[in-house]
Amino acid sequence: MKKIEPNSKWRHVSGKFYNVVLVANEDSEGSQRLMYPPTVVYQGIDDKSLAKTSRRFLETMTLIE
């Protein structure tokens, strides 16, 4: 699994580019992980902020290296 890190650049399947702002709840464990899954907060070039669970984020994004 790819590591999602703040300030990393990603491309959505639509071709749009995004910058990861932060990953929330990445240290949650056990039953807490179900209630508070790791969540990626990211921002597009239009400065619109979005959030998805890390699992859903990785389904549609490709890391730009």
Distance bins in CASP14 RR format, pairs under 12 A and 6 or more apart:
PFRMAT RR
TARGET T0000
AUTHOR 0000-0000-0000
RMODE 2
METHOD distances of the structure
MODEL  1
1 38 0 0 0 0 0 1 0 0 0 0 0
1 54 0 0 0 0 1 0 0 0 0 0 0
1 55 0 0 0 0 1 0 0 0 0 0 0
1 57 0 0 0 0 0 1 0 0 0 0 0
1 58 1 0 0 1 0 0 0 0 0 0 0
1 59 0 0 0 0 0 1 0 0 0 0 0
1 63 0 0 0 0 0 1 0 0 0 0 0
2 8 0 0 0 0 1 0 0 0 0 0 0
2 10 0 0 0 0 1 0 0 0 0 0 0
2 20 0 0 0 0 0 1 0 0 0 0 0
2 23 0 0 0 0 0 1 0 0 0 0 0
2 40 0 0 0 0 0 1 0 0 0 0 0
2 54 0 0 0 0 1 0 0 0 0 0 0
2 55 0 0 0 0 0 1 0 0 0 0 0
2 57 0 0 0 0 1 0 0 0 0 0 0
2 58 1 0 0 1 0 0 0 0 0 0 0
2 59 0 0 0 0 0 1 0 0 0 0 0
2 61 0 0 0 0 1 0 0 0 0 0 0
2 62 0 0 0 0 1 0 0 0 0 0 0
2 63 1 0 1 0 0 0 0 0 0 0 0
2 64 0 0 0 0 0 1 0 0 0 0 0
2 65 0 0 0 0 0 1 0 0 0 0 0
3 20 0 0 0 0 0 1 0 0 0 0 0
3 23 0 0 0 0 1 0 0 0 0 0 0
3 26 0 0 0 0 1 0 0 0 0 0 0
3 38 0 0 0 0 0 1 0 0 0 0 0
3 40 0 0 0 0 0 1 0 0 0 0 0
3 54 0 0 0 0 1 0 0 0 0 0 0
3 58 0 0 0 0 0 1 0 0 0 0 0
3 63 0 0 0 0 1 0 0 0 0 0 0
4 10 0 0 0 0 1 0 0 0 0 0 0
4 18 0 0 0 0 0 1 0 0 0 0 0
4 19 0 0 0 0 0 1 0 0 0 0 0
4 20 1 0 1 0 0 0 0 0 0 0 0
4 21 0 0 0 0 0 1 0 0 0 0 0
4 22 0 0 0 0 1 0 0 0 0 0 0
4 23 1 0 1 0 0 0 0 0 0 0 0
4 24 0 0 0 0 0 1 0 0 0 0 0
4 26 0 0 0 0 1 0 0 0 0 0 0
4 38 0 0 0 0 1 0 0 0 0 0 0
4 39 0 0 0 0 0 1 0 0 0 0 0
4 40 1 0 1 0 0 0 0 0 0 0 0
4 41 0 0 0 0 0 1 0 0 0 0 0
4 42 0 0 0 0 1 0 0 0 0 0 0
4 52 0 0 0 0 0 1 0 0 0 0 0
4 53 0 0 0 0 0 1 0 0 0 0 0
4 54 1 0 1 0 0 0 0 0 0 0 0
4 55 0 0 0 0 0 1 0 0 0 0 0
4 56 0 0 0 0 0 1 0 0 0 0 0
4 57 1 0 0 1 0 0 0 0 0 0 0
4 58 1 0 0 1 0 0 0 0 0 0 0
4 61 0 0 0 0 1 0 0 0 0 0 0
4 62 0 0 0 0 0 1 0 0 0 0 0
4 63 0 0 0 0 1 0 0 0 0 0 0
5 19 0 0 0 0 0 1 0 0 0 0 0
5 20 1 0 0 1 0 0 0 0 0 0 0
5 21 0 0 0 0 0 1 0 0 0 0 0
5 22 0 0 0 0 1 0 0 0 0 0 0
5 23 1 0 0 1 0 0 0 0 0 0 0
5 26 0 0 0 0 0 1 0 0 0 0 0
5 40 0 0 0 0 0 1 0 0 0 0 0
5 42 0 0 0 0 0 1 0 0 0 0 0
5 54 0 0 0 0 0 1 0 0 0 0 0
5 63 0 0 0 0 1 0 0 0 0 0 0
6 19 0 0 0 0 1 0 0 0 0 0 0
6 20 1 0 1 0 0 0 0 0 0 0 0
6 21 1 0 0 1 0 0 0 0 0 0 0
6 22 1 0 1 0 0 0 0 0 0 0 0
6 23 1 0 0 1 0 0 0 0 0 0 0
6 24 0 0 0 0 0 1 0 0 0 0 0
6 26 0 0 0 0 0 1 0 0 0 0 0
6 40 0 0 0 0 1 0 0 0 0 0 0
6 41 0 0 0 0 1 0 0 0 0 0 0
6 42 0 0 0 0 1 0 0 0 0 0 0
6 43 0 0 0 0 0 1 0 0 0 0 0
7 18 0 0 0 0 0 1 0 0 0 0 0
7 19 1 0 0 1 0 0 0 0 0 0 0
7 20 1 0 0 1 0 0 0 0 0 0 0
7 21 0 0 0 0 1 0 0 0 0 0 0
7 22 0 0 0 0 1 0 0 0 0 0 0
7 23 0 0 0 0 0 1 0 0 0 0 0
7 42 0 0 0 0 0 1 0 0 0 0 0
7 43 0 0 0 0 0 1 0 0 0 0 0
7 64 0 0 0 0 0 1 0 0 0 0 0
8 17 0 0 0 0 0 1 0 0 0 0 0
8 18 0 0 0 0 1 0 0 0 0 0 0
8 19 1 0 0 1 0 0 0 0 0 0 0
8 20 1 0 1 0 0 0 0 0 0 0 0
8 21 0 0 0 0 0 1 0 0 0 0 0
8 22 0 0 0 0 0 1 0 0 0 0 0
8 23 0 0 0 0 1 0 0 0 0 0 0
8 40 0 0 0 0 1 0 0 0 0 0 0
8 42 0 0 0 0 1 0 0 0 0 0 0
8 43 0 0 0 0 0 1 0 0 0 0 0
8 57 0 0 0 0 0 1 0 0 0 0 0
8 61 0 0 0 0 1 0 0 0 0 0 0
8 62 0 0 0 0 0 1 0 0 0 0 0
8 63 1 0 0 1 0 0 0 0 0 0 0
8 64 1 0 0 1 0 0 0 0 0 0 0
8 65 0 0 0 0 1 0 0 0 0 0 0
9 16 0 0 0 0 0 1 0 0 0 0 0
9 17 1 0 0 1 0 0 0 0 0 0 0
9 18 1 0 0 1 0 0 0 0 0 0 0
9 19 1 0 1 0 0 0 0 0 0 0 0
9 20 1 0 0 1 0 0 0 0 0 0 0
9 21 0 0 0 0 0 1 0 0 0 0 0
9 42 0 0 0 0 1 0 0 0 0 0 0
9 43 0 0 0 0 0 1 0 0 0 0 0
9 44 0 0 0 0 0 1 0 0 0 0 0
9 45 0 0 0 0 0 1 0 0 0 0 0
9 61 0 0 0 0 1 0 0 0 0 0 0
9 62 0 0 0 0 1 0 0 0 0 0 0
9 63 1 0 0 1 0 0 0 0 0 0 0
9 64 1 0 1 0 0 0 0 0 0 0 0
9 65 0 0 0 0 1 0 0 0 0 0 0
10 16 0 0 0 0 1 0 0 0 0 0 0
10 17 1 0 0 1 0 0 0 0 0 0 0
10 18 1 0 1 0 0 0 0 0 0 0 0
10 19 1 0 0 1 0 0 0 0 0 0 0
10 20 1 0 0 1 0 0 0 0 0 0 0
10 21 0 0 0 0 0 1 0 0 0 0 0
10 40 0 0 0 0 1 0 0 0 0 0 0
10 42 1 0 0 1 0 0 0 0 0 0 0
10 43 0 0 0 0 0 1 0 0 0 0 0
10 44 0 0 0 0 1 0 0 0 0 0 0
10 45 0 0 0 0 0 1 0 0 0 0 0
10 50 0 0 0 0 0 1 0 0 0 0 0
10 52 0 0 0 0 0 1 0 0 0 0 0
10 54 0 0 0 0 0 1 0 0 0 0 0
10 57 0 0 0 0 1 0 0 0 0 0 0
10 58 0 0 0 0 1 0 0 0 0 0 0
10 59 0 0 0 0 0 1 0 0 0 0 0
10 60 0 0 0 0 1 0 0 0 0 0 0
10 61 1 0 1 0 0 0 0 0 0 0 0
10 62 1 0 0 1 0 0 0 0 0 0 0
10 63 1 0 1 0 0 0 0 0 0 0 0
10 64 1 0 0 1 0 0 0 0 0 0 0
10 65 0 0 0 0 0 1 0 0 0 0 0
11 17 1 0 1 0 0 0 0 0 0 0 0
11 18 1 0 0 1 0 0 0 0 0 0 0
11 19 0 0 0 0 0 1 0 0 0 0 0
11 42 0 0 0 0 0 1 0 0 0 0 0
11 44 0 0 0 0 0 1 0 0 0 0 0
11 45 0 0 0 0 0 1 0 0 0 0 0
11 60 0 0 0 0 1 0 0 0 0 0 0
11 61 1 0 0 1 0 0 0 0 0 0 0
11 62 1 0 1 0 0 0 0 0 0 0 0
11 63 0 0 0 0 1 0 0 0 0 0 0
11 64 1 0 1 0 0 0 0 0 0 0 0
11 65 0 0 0 0 0 1 0 0 0 0 0
12 18 1 0 0 1 0 0 0 0 0 0 0
12 19 0 0 0 0 0 1 0 0 0 0 0
12 42 0 0 0 0 1 0 0 0 0 0 0
12 44 0 0 0 0 1 0 0 0 0 0 0
12 45 0 0 0 0 0 1 0 0 0 0 0
12 50 0 0 0 0 1 0 0 0 0 0 0
12 52 0 0 0 0 0 1 0 0 0 0 0
12 56 0 0 0 0 0 1 0 0 0 0 0
12 57 0 0 0 0 1 0 0 0 0 0 0
12 58 0 0 0 0 0 1 0 0 0 0 0
12 59 0 0 0 0 0 1 0 0 0 0 0
12 60 1 0 1 0 0 0 0 0 0 0 0
12 61 1 0 1 0 0 0 0 0 0 0 0
12 62 0 0 0 0 1 0 0 0 0 0 0
12 63 0 0 0 0 0 1 0 0 0 0 0
12 64 0 0 0 0 0 1 0 0 0 0 0
13 57 0 0 0 0 0 1 0 0 0 0 0
13 58 0 0 0 0 0 1 0 0 0 0 0
13 59 0 0 0 0 1 0 0 0 0 0 0
13 60 1 0 1 0 0 0 0 0 0 0 0
13 61 1 0 0 1 0 0 0 0 0 0 0
13 62 1 0 0 1 0 0 0 0 0 0 0
14 44 0 0 0 0 0 1 0 0 0 0 0
14 60 0 0 0 0 1 0 0 0 0 0 0
14 61 0 0 0 0 0 1 0 0 0 0 0
14 62 0 0 0 0 0 1 0 0 0 0 0
15 44 0 0 0 0 0 1 0 0 0 0 0
15 45 0 0 0 0 0 1 0 0 0 0 0
15 60 0 0 0 0 0 1 0 0 0 0 0
15 61 0 0 0 0 0 1 0 0 0 0 0
15 62 0 0 0 0 1 0 0 0 0 0 0
15 64 0 0 0 0 0 1 0 0 0 0 0
16 42 0 0 0 0 0 1 0 0 0 0 0
16 43 0 0 0 0 0 1 0 0 0 0 0
16 44 1 0 0 1 0 0 0 0 0 0 0
16 45 1 0 0 1 0 0 0 0 0 0 0
16 46 0 0 0 0 1 0 0 0 0 0 0
16 48 0 0 0 0 0 1 0 0 0 0 0
16 50 0 0 0 0 0 1 0 0 0 0 0
16 60 0 0 0 0 0 1 0 0 0 0 0
16 61 0 0 0 0 1 0 0 0 0 0 0
16 62 0 0 0 0 0 1 0 0 0 0 0
16 64 0 0 0 0 0 1 0 0 0 0 0
17 42 0 0 0 0 0 1 0 0 0 0 0
17 43 0 0 0 0 0 1 0 0 0 0 0
17 44 1 0 0 1 0 0 0 0 0 0 0
17 45 1 0 0 1 0 0 0 0 0 0 0
17 46 0 0 0 0 0 1 0 0 0 0 0
17 61 0 0 0 0 1 0 0 0 0 0 0
17 62 0 0 0 0 0 1 0 0 0 0 0
17 63 0 0 0 0 0 1 0 0 0 0 0
17 64 1 0 0 1 0 0 0 0 0 0 0
18 40 0 0 0 0 1 0 0 0 0 0 0
18 41 0 0 0 0 0 1 0 0 0 0 0
18 42 1 0 1 0 0 0 0 0 0 0 0
18 43 1 0 0 1 0 0 0 0 0 0 0
18 44 1 0 1 0 0 0 0 0 0 0 0
18 45 0 0 0 0 1 0 0 0 0 0 0
18 46 0 0 0 0 0 1 0 0 0 0 0
18 47 0 0 0 0 0 1 0 0 0 0 0
18 48 0 0 0 0 1 0 0 0 0 0 0
18 49 0 0 0 0 1 0 0 0 0 0 0
18 50 1 0 0 1 0 0 0 0 0 0 0
18 51 0 0 0 0 0 1 0 0 0 0 0
18 52 0 0 0 0 0 1 0 0 0 0 0
18 57 0 0 0 0 1 0 0 0 0 0 0
18 60 0 0 0 0 0 1 0 0 0 0 0
18 61 1 0 0 1 0 0 0 0 0 0 0
18 62 0 0 0 0 0 1 0 0 0 0 0
18 63 0 0 0 0 0 1 0 0 0 0 0
18 64 0 0 0 0 1 0 0 0 0 0 0
19 40 0 0 0 0 0 1 0 0 0 0 0
19 41 0 0 0 0 0 1 0 0 0 0 0
19 42 1 0 0 1 0 0 0 0 0 0 0
19 43 1 0 1 0 0 0 0 0 0 0 0
19 44 1 0 0 1 0 0 0 0 0 0 0
19 45 0 0 0 0 1 0 0 0 0 0 0
19 46 0 0 0 0 0 1 0 0 0 0 0
19 47 0 0 0 0 0 1 0 0 0 0 0
19 48 0 0 0 0 0 1 0 0 0 0 0
19 49 0 0 0 0 0 1 0 0 0 0 0
19 50 0 0 0 0 0 1 0 0 0 0 0
19 61 0 0 0 0 0 1 0 0 0 0 0
19 63 0 0 0 0 0 1 0 0 0 0 0
19 64 0 0 0 0 1 0 0 0 0 0 0
20 26 0 0 0 0 0 1 0 0 0 0 0
20 38 0 0 0 0 0 1 0 0 0 0 0
20 39 0 0 0 0 0 1 0 0 0 0 0
20 40 1 0 0 1 0 0 0 0 0 0 0
20 41 1 0 0 1 0 0 0 0 0 0 0
20 42 1 0 1 0 0 0 0 0 0 0 0
20 43 0 0 0 0 1 0 0 0 0 0 0
20 44 0 0 0 0 0 1 0 0 0 0 0
20 49 0 0 0 0 0 1 0 0 0 0 0
20 50 0 0 0 0 0 1 0 0 0 0 0
20 51 0 0 0 0 0 1 0 0 0 0 0
20 52 0 0 0 0 0 1 0 0 0 0 0
20 54 0 0 0 0 0 1 0 0 0 0 0
20 57 0 0 0 0 1 0 0 0 0 0 0
20 58 0 0 0 0 0 1 0 0 0 0 0
20 61 0 0 0 0 1 0 0 0 0 0 0
20 63 0 0 0 0 1 0 0 0 0 0 0
20 64 0 0 0 0 0 1 0 0 0 0 0
21 39 0 0 0 0 0 1 0 0 0 0 0
21 40 0 0 0 0 1 0 0 0 0 0 0
21 41 1 0 1 0 0 0 0 0 0 0 0
21 42 1 0 1 0 0 0 0 0 0 0 0
21 43 1 0 1 0 0 0 0 0 0 0 0
21 44 0 0 0 0 1 0 0 0 0 0 0
21 47 0 0 0 0 0 1 0 0 0 0 0
21 48 0 0 0 0 0 1 0 0 0 0 0
21 49 1 0 0 1 0 0 0 0 0 0 0
21 50 0 0 0 0 1 0 0 0 0 0 0
21 51 0 0 0 0 1 0 0 0 0 0 0
22 38 0 0 0 0 0 1 0 0 0 0 0
22 39 0 0 0 0 1 0 0 0 0 0 0
22 40 1 0 0 1 0 0 0 0 0 0 0
22 41 1 0 1 0 0 0 0 0 0 0 0
22 42 0 0 0 0 1 0 0 0 0 0 0
22 43 0 0 0 0 0 1 0 0 0 0 0
22 49 0 0 0 0 0 1 0 0 0 0 0
22 51 0 0 0 0 1 0 0 0 0 0 0
22 54 0 0 0 0 0 1 0 0 0 0 0
23 37 0 0 0 0 0 1 0 0 0 0 0
23 38 1 0 0 1 0 0 0 0 0 0 0
23 39 1 0 0 1 0 0 0 0 0 0 0
23 40 1 0 1 0 0 0 0 0 0 0 0
23 41 1 0 0 1 0 0 0 0 0 0 0
23 42 0 0 0 0 1 0 0 0 0 0 0
23 51 0 0 0 0 0 1 0 0 0 0 0
23 52 0 0 0 0 0 1 0 0 0 0 0
23 53 0 0 0 0 0 1 0 0 0 0 0
23 54 1 0 0 1 0 0 0 0 0 0 0
23 57 0 0 0 0 1 0 0 0 0 0 0
23 58 0 0 0 0 0 1 0 0 0 0 0
24 36 0 0 0 0 1 0 0 0 0 0 0
24 37 0 0 0 0 1 0 0 0 0 0 0
24 38 1 0 0 1 0 0 0 0 0 0 0
24 39 1 0 1 0 0 0 0 0 0 0 0
24 40 0 0 0 0 1 0 0 0 0 0 0
24 41 1 0 0 1 0 0 0 0 0 0 0
24 42 0 0 0 0 0 1 0 0 0 0 0
24 51 1 0 0 1 0 0 0 0 0 0 0
24 52 0 0 0 0 0 1 0 0 0 0 0
24 53 0 0 0 0 0 1 0 0 0 0 0
24 54 0 0 0 0 1 0 0 0 0 0 0
24 57 0 0 0 0 0 1 0 0 0 0 0
25 32 0 0 0 0 1 0 0 0 0 0 0
25 33 1 0 0 1 0 0 0 0 0 0 0
25 34 0 0 0 0 0 1 0 0 0 0 0
25 35 0 0 0 0 1 0 0 0 0 0 0
25 36 1 0 1 0 0 0 0 0 0 0 0
25 37 1 0 0 1 0 0 0 0 0 0 0
25 38 1 0 1 0 0 0 0 0 0 0 0
25 39 1 0 1 0 0 0 0 0 0 0 0
25 40 0 0 0 0 0 1 0 0 0 0 0
25 41 0 0 0 0 0 1 0 0 0 0 0
25 51 0 0 0 0 0 1 0 0 0 0 0
25 53 0 0 0 0 1 0 0 0 0 0 0
25 54 0 0 0 0 1 0 0 0 0 0 0
26 32 0 0 0 0 0 1 0 0 0 0 0
26 33 0 0 0 0 1 0 0 0 0 0 0
26 36 0 0 0 0 1 0 0 0 0 0 0
26 37 0 0 0 0 1 0 0 0 0 0 0
26 38 1 0 1 0 0 0 0 0 0 0 0
26 39 0 0 0 0 1 0 0 0 0 0 0
26 40 0 0 0 0 1 0 0 0 0 0 0
26 41 0 0 0 0 0 1 0 0 0 0 0
26 53 0 0 0 0 0 1 0 0 0 0 0
26 54 1 0 0 1 0 0 0 0 0 0 0
27 33 0 0 0 0 1 0 0 0 0 0 0
27 36 0 0 0 0 1 0 0 0 0 0 0
27 37 0 0 0 0 0 1 0 0 0 0 0
27 38 0 0 0 0 1 0 0 0 0 0 0
28 34 0 0 0 0 1 0 0 0 0 0 0
28 35 1 0 0 1 0 0 0 0 0 0 0
28 36 1 0 1 0 0 0 0 0 0 0 0
28 37 1 0 0 1 0 0 0 0 0 0 0
28 38 1 0 0 1 0 0 0 0 0 0 0
28 39 0 0 0 0 1 0 0 0 0 0 0
28 53 0 0 0 0 0 1 0 0 0 0 0
28 54 0 0 0 0 0 1 0 0 0 0 0
29 35 0 0 0 0 0 1 0 0 0 0 0
29 36 0 0 0 0 1 0 0 0 0 0 0
29 37 0 0 0 0 0 1 0 0 0 0 0
29 38 0 0 0 0 0 1 0 0 0 0 0
30 36 0 0 0 0 0 1 0 0 0 0 0
30 37 0 0 0 0 0 1 0 0 0 0 0
31 37 0 0 0 0 0 1 0 0 0 0 0
32 38 0 0 0 0 0 1 0 0 0 0 0
33 39 0 0 0 0 0 1 0 0 0 0 0
33 53 0 0 0 0 0 1 0 0 0 0 0
33 54 0 0 0 0 0 1 0 0 0 0 0
33 55 0 0 0 0 0 1 0 0 0 0 0
34 53 0 0 0 0 0 1 0 0 0 0 0
36 53 0 0 0 0 0 1 0 0 0 0 0
36 54 0 0 0 0 0 1 0 0 0 0 0
37 51 0 0 0 0 0 1 0 0 0 0 0
37 52 0 0 0 0 1 0 0 0 0 0 0
37 53 1 0 1 0 0 0 0 0 0 0 0
37 54 1 0 0 1 0 0 0 0 0 0 0
37 55 1 0 0 1 0 0 0 0 0 0 0
37 56 0 0 0 0 1 0 0 0 0 0 0
37 57 0 0 0 0 0 1 0 0 0 0 0
38 51 0 0 0 0 0 1 0 0 0 0 0
38 52 0 0 0 0 0 1 0 0 0 0 0
38 53 1 0 0 1 0 0 0 0 0 0 0
38 54 1 0 1 0 0 0 0 0 0 0 0
38 55 0 0 0 0 1 0 0 0 0 0 0
38 56 0 0 0 0 0 1 0 0 0 0 0
38 57 0 0 0 0 1 0 0 0 0 0 0
38 58 0 0 0 0 0 1 0 0 0 0 0
39 50 0 0 0 0 0 1 0 0 0 0 0
39 51 1 0 1 0 0 0 0 0 0 0 0
39 52 1 0 0 1 0 0 0 0 0 0 0
39 53 1 0 1 0 0 0 0 0 0 0 0
39 54 1 0 0 1 0 0 0 0 0 0 0
39 55 0 0 0 0 1 0 0 0 0 0 0
39 56 0 0 0 0 1 0 0 0 0 0 0
39 57 0 0 0 0 1 0 0 0 0 0 0
40 49 0 0 0 0 0 1 0 0 0 0 0
40 50 0 0 0 0 1 0 0 0 0 0 0
40 51 1 0 0 1 0 0 0 0 0 0 0
40 52 1 0 1 0 0 0 0 0 0 0 0
40 53 1 0 0 1 0 0 0 0 0 0 0
40 54 1 0 1 0 0 0 0 0 0 0 0
40 55 0 0 0 0 1 0 0 0 0 0 0
40 56 0 0 0 0 1 0 0 0 0 0 0
40 57 1 0 1 0 0 0 0 0 0 0 0
40 58 0 0 0 0 1 0 0 0 0 0 0
40 59 0 0 0 0 0 1 0 0 0 0 0
40 60 0 0 0 0 0 1 0 0 0 0 0
40 61 0 0 0 0 1 0 0 0 0 0 0
41 48 0 0 0 0 0 1 0 0 0 0 0
41 49 1 0 0 1 0 0 0 0 0 0 0
41 50 1 0 0 1 0 0 0 0 0 0 0
41 51 1 0 1 0 0 0 0 0 0 0 0
41 52 0 0 0 0 1 0 0 0 0 0 0
41 53 0 0 0 0 0 1 0 0 0 0 0
41 54 0 0 0 0 0 1 0 0 0 0 0
41 57 0 0 0 0 1 0 0 0 0 0 0
42 48 0 0 0 0 1 0 0 0 0 0 0
42 49 1 0 0 1 0 0 0 0 0 0 0
42 50 1 0 1 0 0 0 0 0 0 0 0
42 51 1 0 0 1 0 0 0 0 0 0 0
42 52 1 0 0 1 0 0 0 0 0 0 0
42 54 0 0 0 0 0 1 0 0 0 0 0
42 56 0 0 0 0 0 1 0 0 0 0 0
42 57 1 0 0 1 0 0 0 0 0 0 0
42 58 0 0 0 0 0 1 0 0 0 0 0
42 60 0 0 0 0 0 1 0 0 0 0 0
42 61 0 0 0 0 1 0 0 0 0 0 0
43 49 1 0 1 0 0 0 0 0 0 0 0
43 50 1 0 0 1 0 0 0 0 0 0 0
43 51 0 0 0 0 0 1 0 0 0 0 0
44 50 1 0 0 1 0 0 0 0 0 0 0
44 61 0 0 0 0 0 1 0 0 0 0 0
50 56 0 0 0 0 0 1 0 0 0 0 0
50 57 0 0 0 0 1 0 0 0 0 0 0
50 60 0 0 0 0 0 1 0 0 0 0 0
50 61 0 0 0 0 0 1 0 0 0 0 0
51 57 0 0 0 0 1 0 0 0 0 0 0
52 58 0 0 0 0 1 0 0 0 0 0 0
52 59 0 0 0 0 1 0 0 0 0 0 0
52 60 0 0 0 0 1 0 0 0 0 0 0
52 61 0 0 0 0 1 0 0 0 0 0 0
53 59 0 0 0 0 1 0 0 0 0 0 0
53 60 0 0 0 0 0 1 0 0 0 0 0
54 60 0 0 0 0 0 1 0 0 0 0 0
54 61 0 0 0 0 0 1 0 0 0 0 0
55 61 0 0 0 0 0 1 0 0 0 0 0
57 63 0 0 0 0 0 1 0 0 0 0 0
END
